Amino acid sequence: MDFVAIDFETANSDRDSACALGIVLVNNGEIVKQEYHLICPPKLSFNPYNVKIHGITEKDVIDKPRFHELWPDIKHYFEGNSIISHNASFDMSVLRNCLDFYEITYPSLEYGCTYIMSKIHWPDLSCYKLDTVAASIDFDFRHHHALEDALACAQIALQVFNGYQARDLQVLASNMGFSIGCLYPGGYRPASGKVNNGPSLNTSSRKSSEKKYYNSKAELDKALHTLIGIIGGIAIDEVINYHEIKELESWFINNAHLLRRPPFSEIVNMLDEAFSDGIFTAEEKADIIWVCNNYGQDNMYHDSITYDIQILHGIMHGVIADNRINQIELEKLDDWLAENDHLTGIYPYDELCSLLLTVLKDGQLTDDEVDILKVFFSDYVDIAASPNLDEQEIAELKKIITLPGICAACPSIDFGGNLFCFTGQSTRASRNDISNIIVSKGGQYKDTVTQNTAYLIVGGEGSPCWAFSCYGRKVEKAMNMRKAGKPIMIIHENDFWDAIA
């Protein structure tokens, strides 16, 4: 069998930013040539995330040839040959974008993907990342070095070719049941995996019932971040069910106008592959989130706080995607909140932390608690567009469950120069005493909630039906301010006294 295994590394999320290329030539089933090339991308803009992966920096490539200068020396490896790569959709996309950038005519070639081959040939592997598959055939290599990755890809392909006694890529594809891709002057056809009877996110034949338009990059970023969160929320317990897939499919249908744009176009195919066996592994999720993040790194119009809050909204959507909530999902969500405590003070992070603190403390998840969480989570989901969530059910629940405000859990309180307000009845002191204590600590006190209020203290007296619920006009005003992005924190009186102590 004859083929050429390749691997690209990129400087950033731009697919024309190739900075390294590994090439391995295989003739008659033997590796006969290896080449490694560093490439100077069109823009010397190296994303720290990419550098962390492959270790290549600006200084490594600044004096290296650009792609169009290298192409005459490597074109013969591509023209008329069978190209093999792992996750070929990425490498072939890099090749096409580099050719497009320099207005170079596409070569005529066919290509196959060892990721697709491996899923068919080794169905019992825990995941199908290059290093995992290579380890399964006892091939040791340095991952994310372009030549080493190309060598690993070649070794995997040789194992598969030999296993099916295939003399070429066409025969292998026919025997295994996958479709090869191709490039040709003026166009290309992508490779695709084996046809299966598993759940699918194929939305190509469906149209959104209501066409929507995204008029700004910020809105596109929000769609991407929300999708990251939904995927994370659905996969939070590492089990994928039919209803969760239908919920995700509905998101794509309602955002059909995005599917031709990267990374959405690639994510659909990756999800189809990941969901084909009914299990969504941590590795599969990580691969998809990597694509999302790699796209978003150089395209962020929001700060990291906005980015993470949008992901949190998506996670809440994903958790209730099948109209159910279980203990494992909440524990995983609580872990995510703990890892992202930089969101403290940003709505709805504090409120969600408090809800989970109360729900999880006894280890029992009651029907009433599920209903409360459904009401809270539903504020971040387009219920009307959901195939699983009952708009009427949520509306009825909201009639009997009110959560106008929830105190922050274990808040950090800074007295210096900050304005405080108090509402409700104190368990320990008069309103005037509380005011004097705050002033003695360097803070300010006002008995009304204003735009400058930093902390609203909720008295511990009373009988709230929810352990961390807060009620009243001041709380309602503070909550509306928080929803509008004002950094006011609602804190329980117990936490106030702890801070004093």
C-alpha positions, 0 to 999 in steps of 0.5 A: 500500500502507498500513502502519505501521512501528514500532520499540521500544527498551527500558530493560532485558531486561524486555519491558514496559520500553519507553523509546522508540517510533518510528512511521512511517505509510505511505499509498498507498506514501508516508511521510506521518507520523513520530512519536517518543516517549520513554516512562517505563518502569514501573521506572527501571532502565536496563541499561548494555548497553541504554544503550550500544546506544540512548543513552537514560538515566533522565534522558531519560525521567523526566518522560515519559509512561508507556505507558498515558498515551501509549496513547490518543494512539497507539492509532489507529496500531495498531487495525485496521492492518498493522504492520511491524517488523524482527525483529517478534517483539521489537517485538510482544512489547514491545507485548504486555507493555506492554499486559499490564502496564497491563491494556490490551485488545489492539488488532486488528491484523496484522503482518509482519516485514521480517527475514523478508521480507528473507531471502526477497527478498535471499537473498544478503545476508551477514546480515539485521540492519537496518543491513545490509539498509538499506545494501543499498538505500542507505538511510542512518540512525542505527541504534538510534534508534527513529524512524530504525529505523522509517524504515529498516524502512519503506523496506525494506518499500516495496522489498519491496512494490514488488518483488512488486507487492503492494497489501497485507500479505495479498497480499505474504505470499501471494506470498512464502510467509510467514505474517503475525502478528496481535493481537486482544483476548485473544490473538495469533498470531506471524508465521513465516518461509517454509517451507523444506527446511533443517534445523530445530530444531522440537521442538514435536511431540517430548517429552523422554524424561525430564521435568526440573524446574528448581527455582531461578533459578540452574539456569535461568541455568545452562541459558541459559549452557550453551546460549549456549556450545553455540551458540558452540561449534557455530558456532565454525568458522562451518559447521553440519552435520547432526550438530551441528544434531541435537545442538542439537535433542537439547538442546532436546528434553531441556529441552522444559519450558523452551521456553515460557519466554523467551528459549528460546521466541524462540531456537528460532525464531531458530535455525530462521531462522539454520540454514535455509541451512546456514550460521551467520554471525557476525551470526546468532550475535551476534543470538542471543547478544544475546537470551540476554545481554539476558535474563540481564543483570537476572536473574543469580544467579551472578557473572560467573565462574560465568556465563563458566565455564558458557558455557565448558562449553557451548562444549566441548559444542558443539565435540564436538557432531558427535563431531569436533574440528578445528584451526579449532575449537580455534584459535577456542576458544583465542582465546576462552580468551585473551579470558577470562583473568579465569578463570585459576585457575578449574577447568577454565580452566587445564587447558584452556589447557594442553591447547590449548597442547600440541595447537596448538603443532605445528600438527598435530592427531593422532588421539591428541590428539583422543581426549584432548580428547574425554575432557576435553570429555566431562566437561561433556556429558550423553553419555547424552542426546546423539544423536551422542556414543557413551557406550561409546566415551567409556567405553573411551577413559577406560580408556586415557586418564587426565588426573587433573591438568594444569598451568596454562599460564604461571600468575601466581604470588604468593608473599606470604602464600600456602601452597605444596606440592611433589610429584614430583622437582625438576630443580634443587633439593632439597625443603628448598631449594625450601621455603627459597626460598618462605619467603624470597619471603614465602610459606609451605611445607607438604609436604601439600596442605591446604584452604589450599594456594594452589599445588601445584608439580609436579616436572619430572623423570619421564616424563609421557605428556602434556607438561603431565600431572601424576600422584600422590596430591597432584595427585589431591587438588588436582584434587578441590579444584579441581573443588569450587571451591577456588582451588588452582593446579597449576603446573609446576616450570619456571613456578615457577623462572621466577617466582623469576627 
